[in-house]
Structures are given as C-alpha cells and as structure tokens.
Amino acid sequence: MNLYILLLVVTTLAVVLSRRTMYSILFLILLFAMMAVFVLSLKVDFIGLIFVIVYVGAIATLFLFIIMMLGGEDWISDPAMDVETYQLLLGCGYRSN
C-alpha cells in the first residue's frame, strides 16, 4: 500500500512539474485512474466508479479536447518529450523497488 501511495505522489508531481500542457493532462488522467483504483481497494465501489466516469470520462477528456482544439503545443513531433519529468518518474520508481 505504501508503494501505491508513493506512485500517486509521483504522478501528482508529474502533473504539476510537466512543462507541456498535453503531458500534464495525460498524467492527470493517469492520476484519476489510480485514485479510482485506490478507492476501489478500500471497498467503496460506488465512489470509485464515479471517479472513473466523472473525472476520467468527462472532465479530463474535456480538458484534452479543448487543448487539442485550441492548437496546443506540437507535442508529437518533439523528440525531447520532457526528459526531466520522465527521469523523475523513473528515478522514484527505481528507488521504491
């Protein structure tokens, strides 16, 4: 359980520290899904399903489509892809094992 909470904190830091809006939203979707799994592991099924339906299904997807429609960053053709954020994630994941 402590490892899972550490992964939640690392994903939260990735949302905040990501320099690109698109990556931040994708990390936010991952965070919402992980929170739903955490709530489901506490045997609160209804709240976990509401997390998935409301937050991941509606709000985060709406953020994603708005950023894409407004012409956010050119995130597909950039080979550098926020190296610092991924180094942070891999480093914390490596240290926790």
C-alpha positions as CSV (number, residue, x, y, z in Angstrom):
1,M,0.0,0.0,0.0
2,N,2.9,2.4,0.7
3,L,4.3,1.8,-2.7
4,Y,1.0,2.7,-4.3
5,I,0.7,5.9,-2.3
6,L,4.2,6.8,-3.4
7,L,3.2,6.2,-7.1
8,L,0.2,8.5,-6.5
9,V,2.5,11.2,-5.1
10,V,5.0,10.8,-8.0
11,T,2.1,11.1,-10.6
12,T,0.8,14.2,-8.8
13,L,4.3,15.7,-9.1
14,A,4.4,14.8,-12.8
15,V,1.1,16.7,-13.3
16,V,2.5,19.8,-11.6
17,L,6.0,19.7,-13.0
18,S,5.3,18.8,-16.6
19,R,6.2,21.7,-18.9
20,R,3.8,20.7,-21.6
21,T,0.1,21.0,-21.2
22,M,-0.7,17.8,-23.1
23,Y,1.5,15.7,-20.9
24,S,0.2,17.3,-17.8
25,I,-3.4,16.3,-18.8
26,L,-2.3,12.8,-19.7
27,F,-0.7,12.4,-16.2
28,L,-3.9,13.9,-14.7
29,I,-5.9,11.1,-16.4
30,L,-3.5,8.5,-15.1
31,L,-3.8,10.1,-11.6
32,F,-7.6,10.0,-11.7
33,A,-7.5,6.3,-12.7
34,M,-5.0,5.5,-10.0
35,M,-7.2,7.3,-7.4
36,A,-10.2,5.2,-8.6
37,V,-8.2,2.0,-8.1
38,F,-7.2,3.2,-4.6
39,V,-10.8,4.0,-3.6
40,L,-11.9,0.6,-5.0
41,S,-9.3,-1.1,-2.9
42,L,-10.9,0.5,0.2
43,K,-14.1,-1.3,-0.7
44,V,-16.0,1.8,-1.7
45,D,-17.1,0.7,-5.1
46,F,-19.6,3.4,-5.9
47,I,-17.2,6.3,-5.3
48,G,-14.5,4.5,-7.3
49,L,-16.8,4.1,-10.3
50,I,-17.9,7.7,-10.0
51,F,-14.2,8.7,-10.1
52,V,-13.8,6.9,-13.4
53,I,-17.0,8.0,-15.0
54,V,-17.0,11.7,-13.9
55,Y,-13.3,12.6,-13.7
56,V,-11.6,10.4,-16.3
57,G,-14.6,10.1,-18.6
58,A,-15.8,13.7,-18.7
59,I,-13.5,16.3,-17.1
60,A,-10.1,15.1,-18.2
61,T,-11.3,14.2,-21.7
62,L,-12.8,17.6,-22.0
63,F,-9.5,19.2,-21.0
64,L,-7.7,17.1,-23.5
65,F,-10.1,18.0,-26.4
66,I,-10.1,21.7,-25.5
67,I,-6.3,21.8,-25.6
68,M,-6.2,20.0,-28.9
69,M,-8.8,22.2,-30.4
70,L,-7.1,25.4,-29.3
71,G,-3.9,24.2,-31.0
72,G,-1.7,23.5,-28.0
73,E,1.9,22.5,-28.4
74,D,3.2,20.4,-31.2
75,W,3.8,17.5,-28.9
76,I,4.0,14.7,-31.4
77,S,7.0,15.9,-33.4
78,D,9.1,16.9,-30.4
79,P,11.7,14.2,-29.7
80,A,12.8,15.7,-26.4
81,M,9.5,15.0,-24.6
82,D,10.1,16.4,-21.2
83,V,13.2,14.4,-20.2
84,E,13.3,15.8,-16.7
85,T,9.8,14.6,-15.8
86,Y,10.4,11.1,-17.1
87,Q,13.8,11.0,-15.2
88,L,11.9,12.0,-12.0
89,L,9.3,9.2,-12.5
90,L,11.8,6.5,-13.4
91,G,14.1,7.6,-10.5
92,C,11.3,7.4,-7.9
93,G,10.0,4.2,-9.3
94,Y,13.5,2.7,-9.2
95,R,14.2,3.8,-5.6
96,S,10.9,2.4,-4.4
97,N,11.8,-1.1,-5.5
